[in-house]
Amino acid sequence: MKPITLQEAQEQVDSWIKTYGVRYFKELTNMTILMEEVGELARVMARTYGEQSCKESDQRHNLADEMADVLWVLLCLANQTGVDLTDAFQKNMEKKTKRDKDRHKNNSKLNENE
């Protein structure tokens, strides 16, 4: 499978919504769905990397699929609100680099052995 850009992902989601989804859910509904999907991702993380044990119902969830669900809804919200995620991500990386270029290197908590 060929890698895609954020712009292509936004376009694919938009096309899918228009073809199969009838229309986007309202923004507030999608925000709520995003929180639900993040919760499902958190559940998988807690059971895979944390101390919680898995229940039988947890077996059907997989980390990559839960991350993709979060990304899907985020792409929907970006499309609905006119956010170009490529531009937003690039600007966010520049902001973080300018603000944090030395911050984490100088954080003694990050340099401690676990």
N, C-alpha and C positions, 0 to 999 in steps of 0.2 A: 504494500500500500504506500502510495506517494505521500510524503509529509505535506501538510497544508499550513498556510499562514493563518493568523488570527482573522484577517479580513476574509479569507476564504471560508473559515469556520462560521463567521457571522453570516456570510452569504448563503451557506448551506443550510443553516438553521432557518433563515428567513424563507428560503425556498421550500423547506420541509413544512414549515408552519402554513404557508400559503397553499401547499398541495394537499397535505393530510390533516392539518390541525385546524382548519377553518379560519381561525384568527388567533392572535396572541391573547393569553389571559391578561387581565388588567395588571398594571404594574404592581399594585399592592398584593394581588394574588400571587404573582410571580416572586415577589420578595418573600412572601410566606413560604412558598414552595422551596425557594433557595434555602431558607433556614431549616426546613424539613430535610432536604438533601444533605446539608452540612451535618445535621444530627445523625443521619444514617452513616455518613463517612466517619464521624466521630465514634460511633458504635463499633465499626469494623476496626478502627485504629486501636480502641481500648481493648478489644478482644485479641487483636493480633500482636500488638506491641506493649500493651499494658498488662495489668494484673487480673483483669476480668477473664473468667472462663467463658467459652462459647456455649451457647445453647443450640439445640438442634435447629431451631429456626434461623440461627445465624449462618448456617452452612451455605445458604443460597446467596449470600452477599459476598461480593468480591471487591477488593480495594480499587482496582482500576475502573470498574464499572461505576462505583460510587463517586469517584473523582470526576468521571465523565458526566455523570448526572449533575454534579455541581457546576461544571463548566457549561453544560447545555443551558441551564437556567440563567447563568450569568450572561451568556451570549444573547439569550432572549431579552434580558433586561437592557443590555447594551443597545440592541437593535431598537427596542421600544423607545428608549430615551435619547437616541441619536448619538450615542458614544461610539467613537472609533477606537476600539480596543488596542489596535496597533499603535496609534498615536498616544493614547493614554498610557500604555505600558512603557513606551520609550521615554515619555516625560517622567514617569514614575521612577524608572531606573536612573535617569539623570538626577532627579531629586535625591534619591537614596544615596547615590554615589557622592554627590556634593556634601550631603549632610552627614553621612556615616562612613566616609572613606577611612577614617582612622578610629572611629568610635569602638568598633567591635574588636579590632586588633589590640586596643588598649584596655579592654574589659578583662580584668583579672578573673572574673567568674567564668569566662569562656576558656581561659588558659589553664584552669585547674583540671586535674585528673578526675574523672567521674568516679 
